[in-house]
Amino acid sequence: MFRQTALKSSRSFARQWSSRRLASTKTIREALEEVIPAKQAQLKALKTEHGSAVLGDVKVEHLIGGMRGLKSMLWDASVLDPNEGIRFHGLSIPDCQKSLPAAQGGKEIIAESMLWLLLTGKVPTEAETRQLSRQLAEKGELPDHIVKLIDSLPTSLHPMTQLGMGVAALNHDSVFQAAYEKGIKKSEYWTYALEDSLNLIAKLPALAARIYRNVYKPENDIPGINKDLDLVGNYVNMLGYGDNHDLTEYLRLYIAIHGDHEGGNASAHTTHLIASTLADPYLAYAGALYALAGPLHGLANQEVLRWQLNMRKELGDNITHEHIKEFLWRTLKSGQVVPGYGHGVLRNPDPRFIALQEFCETRPALLADPVIQLVKKTYEVAPAVLKEHGKTKNPYPNVDAASGCVLYHYGLTQFKYYTVIFGVSRALGALTQTVWARALGLPLERPKSLSMDAIEELIKQ
Ligand SMILES: CC(C)(COP(=O)(O)OP(=O)(O)OC[C@H]1O[C@@H](n2cnc3c(N)ncnc32)[C@H](O)[C@@H]1OP(=O)(O)O)[C@@H](O)C(=O)NCCC(=O)NCCS
C-alpha cells in the first residue's frame, strides 16, 4: 500500500515535470535551488505531522537477514519496484529513453540528462543538458597530484582499488571540507556538496581512463578533454575507443541506467552512511567504490563474463540448451552462485538487462557474436534451473548478466576493469543523494544494534 502510494506520487511528480520541457537554460544549481524549498517543507511536514506513523515492523529476520526489505532510509531519486524494476522520479527506463535528451549525434540517454533528472526531479531541456555537459567537461582534467598518484601504483593492483584511492585523494581539493573548516551555516552545506559532487563526477572519466591506460595500454597517450563532448563521449575517447560510435552509445546507455537503484544497495548506502558523518563527497564515494568491488554487488559483471567464457571454453561453439543446463547445475552443485542472476529486491527480469538486450537486438554485429548469443541462450535456460534449485528468490537475470559481454564484443576485453565503469555510473545517484541529504539537513546515520542475548531477552518480554 505504502509502495503503491509512493509510486503513484513519484509518477505524478514525473508527469508534471516531464510535461514542462520549456526552452529553459538554467544551470543545474539554479534548477536545484528552485526545487529545494518545496522538498524541505515536505520533510518538515512529514516530521511534525507524521513523525510517529508506523511504516512496518522490525522483525528478528531483518536483523539477521541483511535488513532486506526493511523500510529504513529516505531516498527520493529512485524507487525500485520488485516486479517492474527501477523508476527515476517516477520515470521507467523506457520513459527515460523517450524523454531524456541524448548526445549530439546520438540516440541513447546520457549521464548528464540522467544526473539532471536525479538531482532536480525534472527532465532537462536540450540546452540545459548541453550546458551541463560543458560545465562537466570544463572541470574534467585531473590535478597533477592525482596523475602522479595513479601513475605510481603497481599495474597489478585491481583497477577498483586504484579508483577508490584516486577518488579519496581528490578530496585534497574538497570545497565542502574547506568551507566546513572555515565554518559555514548548515543551510549552505548543500551548495558545497553540490560543487564537490559535480567536480567528482566530472573527473571520474579521466581518472577511470587513466587507470585503464596505465594497466592495459601504457604505450598510448591519453587525449585531453573535448569541451564539446558529453561526459561519456569523453570517457570513451580517453579509453582509446572514441572512433567506435556503437560502443560510445552503449556506454552512454549503460552509465545512465546504472546511475541509481534506490538507496539501500551497498554502494549507495555506503555513500549515504559516510556522508552522514559530514565527511566530504569524495571520501563518501571512495567508500562506496569498495562496496561496489564485492562480487555480490558490482564485481558481478566481471564474474559473469568469466563464467560465460569458461562455459564456452569447456563446451565449444555448438552449445545447446541442454549443455547450458548441465553447466548451470555444475556451478550450483559446486556451491557457487550463478553470476548475473538473482537480486536483493527484484523479482522479475531486470529492465536494465532488457534495455541492454534491446540495444543488442538493433545491431546485427552484436546478434552474431557467439558470447552474446550464449548470454541469450543462458537466459532461456537459467530461470527454470534456478527455480528448480529452489534457493534464490529471484531466478531472473539482473543487469550484469548482459553488460560485460557487449563490452567484450567491442574490444574492451579486460573484464577486471568492468566494475570501474559501474563506479563511474553509480556516482550519479549516490552523489545526488549526498547533495539532497545536506539540503534536507539529514542527521548522522546511527541504527541500533542488538546482541543475540538482547534479542532473546526482548522476545521473552
Ligand atoms: C544479488 C544477490 C547477492 C542477492 O542476494 P540475496 O538478496 O541474499 O538473494 P536471495 O534472498 O534470493 O538468496 C537466497 C539464497 O539463494 C541463493 N542465491 C541467490 N542468487 C543466486 C544465484 N544467482 N545463484 C545461486 N544461488 C543464488 C543465495 O546465495 C541464498 O543462499 P543461502 O540461503 O544458502 O545463503 C544474489 O542473488 C547473488 O549472489 N547473485 C549472483 C551475483 C550477482 O549477480 N550480483 C549482482 C547483483 S546486481
The ligand as an SDF file (V2000), in Angstrom:
LIG
                    3D

 48 50  0  0  0  0  0  0  0  0999 V2000
   22.3300  -10.4780   -5.9170 C   0  0  0  0  0  0  0  0  0  0  0  0
   22.3560  -11.4240   -4.7170 C   0  0  0  0  0  0  0  0  0  0  0  0
   23.6020  -11.1260   -3.8960 C   0  0  0  0  0  0  0  0  0  0  0  0
   21.1130  -11.1430   -3.8670 C   0  0  0  0  0  0  0  0  0  0  0  0
   21.2570  -11.8810   -2.6750 O   0  0  0  0  0  0  0  0  0  0  0  0
   20.0280  -12.1950   -1.7130 P   0  0  0  0  0  0  0  0  0  0  0  0
   19.1720  -10.9970   -1.5740 O   0  0  0  0  0  0  0  0  0  0  0  0
   20.5660  -12.8020   -0.4780 O   0  0  0  0  0  0  0  0  0  0  0  0
   19.2310  -13.2510   -2.5870 O   0  0  0  0  0  0  0  0  0  0  0  0
   18.1750  -14.3400   -2.0940 P   0  0  0  0  0  0  0  0  0  0  0  0
   17.4100  -13.8740   -0.9150 O   0  0  0  0  0  0  0  0  0  0  0  0
   17.4140  -14.7420   -3.2980 O   0  0  0  0  0  0  0  0  0  0  0  0
   19.1360  -15.5260   -1.6210 O   0  0  0  0  0  0  0  0  0  0  0  0
   18.6000  -16.7170   -1.0560 C   0  0  0  0  0  0  0  0  0  0  0  0
   19.5460  -17.8680   -1.3300 C   0  0  0  0  0  0  0  0  0  0  0  0
   19.6260  -18.0480   -2.7530 O   0  0  0  0  0  0  0  0  0  0  0  0
   20.9770  -18.0360   -3.1580 C   0  0  0  0  0  0  0  0  0  0  0  0
   21.0870  -17.3680   -4.4450 N   0  0  0  0  0  0  0  0  0  0  0  0
   20.7390  -16.0980   -4.7600 C   0  0  0  0  0  0  0  0  0  0  0  0
   21.0770  -15.8220   -6.0280 N   0  0  0  0  0  0  0  0  0  0  0  0
   21.6440  -16.9480   -6.5140 C   0  0  0  0  0  0  0  0  0  0  0  0
   22.2320  -17.2560   -7.7660 C   0  0  0  0  0  0  0  0  0  0  0  0
   22.3170  -16.3760   -8.7400 N   0  0  0  0  0  0  0  0  0  0  0  0
   22.7420  -18.4800   -7.9100 N   0  0  0  0  0  0  0  0  0  0  0  0
   22.6800  -19.4070   -6.9260 C   0  0  0  0  0  0  0  0  0  0  0  0
   22.1620  -19.1540   -5.7110 N   0  0  0  0  0  0  0  0  0  0  0  0
   21.6510  -17.9260   -5.5190 C   0  0  0  0  0  0  0  0  0  0  0  0
   21.6700  -17.1790   -2.0960 C   0  0  0  0  0  0  0  0  0  0  0  0
   23.0780  -17.4120   -2.0930 O   0  0  0  0  0  0  0  0  0  0  0  0
   20.9810  -17.6250   -0.8510 C   0  0  0  0  0  0  0  0  0  0  0  0
   21.5160  -18.8640   -0.4520 O   0  0  0  0  0  0  0  0  0  0  0  0
   21.7720  -19.2100    1.1020 P   0  0  0  0  0  0  0  0  0  0  0  0
   20.4190  -19.2540    1.7030 O   0  0  0  0  0  0  0  0  0  0  0  0
   22.4580  -20.5300    1.0500 O   0  0  0  0  0  0  0  0  0  0  0  0
   22.6350  -18.1220    1.6520 O   0  0  0  0  0  0  0  0  0  0  0  0
   22.3440  -12.8940   -5.1750 C   0  0  0  0  0  0  0  0  0  0  0  0
   21.2010  -13.1340   -5.9630 O   0  0  0  0  0  0  0  0  0  0  0  0
   23.5950  -13.3020   -5.9170 C   0  0  0  0  0  0  0  0  0  0  0  0
   24.5730  -13.6940   -5.2930 O   0  0  0  0  0  0  0  0  0  0  0  0
   23.5780  -13.2220   -7.3000 N   0  0  0  0  0  0  0  0  0  0  0  0
   24.7520  -13.5290   -8.0760 C   0  0  0  0  0  0  0  0  0  0  0  0
   25.6980  -12.3290   -8.0710 C   0  0  0  0  0  0  0  0  0  0  0  0
   25.1380  -11.1520   -8.8580 C   0  0  0  0  0  0  0  0  0  0  0  0
   24.6850  -11.3230   -9.9720 O   0  0  0  0  0  0  0  0  0  0  0  0
   25.2270   -9.9440   -8.2890 N   0  0  0  0  0  0  0  0  0  0  0  0
   24.8220   -8.7270   -8.9600 C   0  0  0  0  0  0  0  0  0  0  0  0
   23.6330   -8.1190   -8.3290 C   0  0  0  0  0  0  0  0  0  0  0  0
   23.0160   -6.7490   -9.2520 S   0  0  0  0  0  0  0  0  0  0  0  0
  1  2  1  0
  2  3  1  0
  2  4  1  0
  2 36  1  0
  4  5  1  0
  5  6  1  0
  6  7  2  0
  6  8  1  0
  6  9  1  0
  9 10  1  0
 10 11  2  0
 10 12  1  0
 10 13  1  0
 13 14  1  0
 14 15  1  0
 15 16  1  0
 15 30  1  0
 16 17  1  0
 17 18  1  0
 17 28  1  0
 18 19  1  0
 18 27  1  0
 19 20  2  0
 20 21  1  0
 21 22  1  0
 21 27  2  0
 22 23  1  0
 22 24  2  0
 24 25  1  0
 25 26  2  0
 26 27  1  0
 28 29  1  0
 28 30  1  0
 30 31  1  0
 31 32  1  0
 32 33  2  0
 32 34  1  0
 32 35  1  0
 36 37  1  0
 36 38  1  0
 38 39  2  0
 38 40  1  0
 40 41  1  0
 41 42  1  0
 42 43  1  0
 43 44  2  0
 43 45  1  0
 45 46  1  0
 46 47  1  0
 47 48  1  0
M  END
$$$$
